[in-house]
């Protein structure tokens, strides 16, 4: 769990994919939009992720 939180705090990580972490690509929505969606759908305390 701690490793996952550390990875989610990486600025290049914008969400979780079926196979692992999703990174921002040119054809994706803006990273901030993806981070907001992750926060909205995340069920664990947000103070540990995407700060």
NUGUZA-828846 format. One record per residue: residue number from 1; x negated, y, z negated of N, C-alpha, C in turn; residue in three letters. Coordinates in Angstrom, 1 decimal, always signed. Atoms other than C-alpha are relative to their C-alpha. Layout:
# NUGUZA-828846
 resi    n_x    n_y    n_z   ca_x   ca_y   ca_z    c_x    c_y    c_z resn
  NUM      X      Y      Z      X      Y      Z      X      Y      Z  ALA
...
***
This chain:
# NUGUZA-828846
 resi    n_x    n_y    n_z   ca_x   ca_y   ca_z    c_x    c_y    c_z resn
    1   -0.8   -1.2   +0.0   +0.0   +0.0   +0.0   -0.9   +1.3   +0.0  UNK
    2   +0.9   -1.1   +0.1   -2.8   +2.4   -0.9   -0.7   +0.3   +1.4  UNK
    3   +0.7   -0.1   -1.4   -4.5   +1.7   +2.5   +1.0   +0.6   +0.9  UNK
    4   -1.0   -0.6   -0.9   -1.3   +2.5   +4.3   +0.2   +1.5   -0.3  UNK
    5   -0.2   -1.5   +0.4   -0.8   +5.8   +2.4   -1.2   +0.8   +0.5  UNK
    6   +1.2   -0.7   -0.5   -4.4   +6.7   +3.3   +0.0   +0.2   +1.5  UNK
    7   -0.1   -0.1   -1.5   -3.8   +6.0   +7.0   +1.0   +1.0   +0.4  UNK
    8   -1.1   -1.0   -0.3   -0.6   +8.0   +7.0   -0.4   +1.4   -0.2  UNK
    9   +0.5   -1.4   +0.3   -2.5  +11.0   +5.6   -0.9   +0.5   +1.1  UNK
   10   +0.9   -0.4   -1.1   -4.7  +11.0   +8.7   +0.8   +0.9   +0.9  UNK
   11   -0.7   -0.9   -0.8   -3.7  +14.0  +10.8   +0.4   -0.5   +1.4  UNK
   12   -0.3   +0.5   -1.3   -3.7  +12.0  +14.0   +1.1   -1.1   +0.0  UNK
   13   -1.1   +1.0   +0.1   -1.1   +9.5  +12.7   +1.3   +0.8   -0.2  UNK
   14   -1.3   -0.7   +0.0   +2.4  +10.6  +13.4   +1.2   -0.9   -0.4  UNK
   15   -1.1   +0.8   +0.3   +4.5   +7.6  +12.6   -0.5   -1.5   -0.1  UNK
   16   +0.3   +1.4   +0.1   +4.7   +3.8  +12.3   +0.7   -0.7   +1.2  UNK
   17   -0.6   +0.7   -1.1   +5.2   +1.6  +15.3   +0.2   -1.5   -0.3  UNK
   18   -0.3   +1.4   +0.2   +6.3   -2.0  +15.7   -1.3   -0.8   -0.3  UNK
   19   +1.3   +0.7   +0.2   +2.6   -3.1  +15.8   -0.9   +0.7   -0.9  UNK
   20   +0.9   -0.7   +0.9   +1.2   -0.6  +13.4   +0.2   +1.5   +0.1  UNK
   21   -0.1   -1.4   +0.0   +0.4   +3.1  +13.3   +0.1   +0.6   +1.4  UNK
   22   -0.1   -0.7   -1.2   +1.5   +5.4  +16.1   -0.8   +1.3   +0.0  UNK
   23   +0.8   -1.3   -0.1   -0.8   +8.2  +17.3   +0.7   +0.9   +1.0  UNK
   24   -0.6   -1.0   -0.9   +0.2  +11.3  +19.2   -0.6   -0.2   +1.4  UNK
   25   +0.4   +0.0   -1.4   +0.0  +11.0  +23.0   +0.7   +1.2   +0.7  UNK
   26   -0.5   -1.2   -0.7   +0.6  +13.8  +25.5   +1.5   -0.1   +0.4  UNK
   27   -1.4   +0.1   -0.5   +4.0  +12.4  +26.7   +1.0   -0.2   -1.2  UNK
   28   -0.9   +0.1   +1.2   +5.4  +12.1  +23.1   +0.4   +1.3   -0.5  UNK
   29   -0.3   -1.2   +0.7   +7.2  +14.7  +21.1   -1.1   +0.6   -0.8  UNK
   30   +1.0   -0.7   +0.8   +5.1  +17.2  +19.2   -0.3   -0.8   -1.3  UNK
   31   +0.3   +0.7   +1.3   +3.2  +15.7  +16.2   +0.9   +0.4   -1.1  UNK
   32   -0.8   -0.4   +1.1   +5.2  +17.8  +13.8   +1.4   -0.6   +0.1  UNK
   33   -1.4   +0.6   -0.1   +8.5  +16.5  +15.2   -0.1   -1.4   -0.4  UNK
   34   +0.1   +1.5   +0.4   +7.3  +12.9  +14.8   -0.2   -0.1   -1.5  UNK
   35   +0.2   +0.1   +1.4   +6.1  +13.6  +11.3   +1.3   +0.2   -0.8  UNK
   36   -1.3   -0.3   +0.6   +9.5  +15.1  +10.4   +0.9   -1.3   +0.1  UNK
   37   -0.8   +1.2   -0.2  +11.2  +12.0  +11.8   -0.5   -1.1   -1.0  UNK
   38   +0.5   +1.0   +0.9   +8.9   +9.7   +9.8   +0.4   +0.3   -1.5  UNK
   39   -0.4   -0.4   +1.3   +9.6  +11.7   +6.6   +1.5   -0.3   -0.3  UNK
   40   -1.4   +0.2   +0.1  +13.3  +11.5   +7.3   +0.4   -1.5   -0.2  UNK
   41   -0.4   +1.4   +0.0  +13.3   +7.7   +7.8   -0.8   -0.8   -1.1  UNK
   42   +0.8   +0.7   +0.9  +10.7   +6.8   +5.1   +0.8   -0.1   -1.3  UNK
   43   -0.8   +0.3   +1.3  +12.2   +5.2   +1.9   -0.9   +0.1   -1.2  UNK
   44   +0.9   -0.2   +1.2   +9.1   +5.6   -0.4   -0.2   +1.4   -0.3  UNK
   45   +0.3   -1.4   +0.4   +8.2   +8.8   -2.2   -0.9   +0.7   +1.0  UNK
   46   +0.7   -0.7   -1.0   +7.1  +11.3   +0.4   -1.2   +0.8   -0.5  UNK
   47   +1.1   -0.7   +0.5   +4.6  +13.0   -1.9   -1.3   -0.7   +0.3  UNK
   48   +1.2   +0.7   -0.3   +2.2  +10.3   -0.9   -0.4   -0.1   +1.4  UNK
   49   +0.2   +0.1   -1.4   +2.5  +10.6   +2.8   +0.2   +1.3   +0.7  UNK
   50   -0.3   -1.2   -0.9   +2.4  +13.2   +5.6   +0.0   +1.3   -0.7  UNK
   51   +0.1   -1.3   +0.7   +1.3  +16.1   +3.4   -0.6   +1.0   +0.8  UNK
***
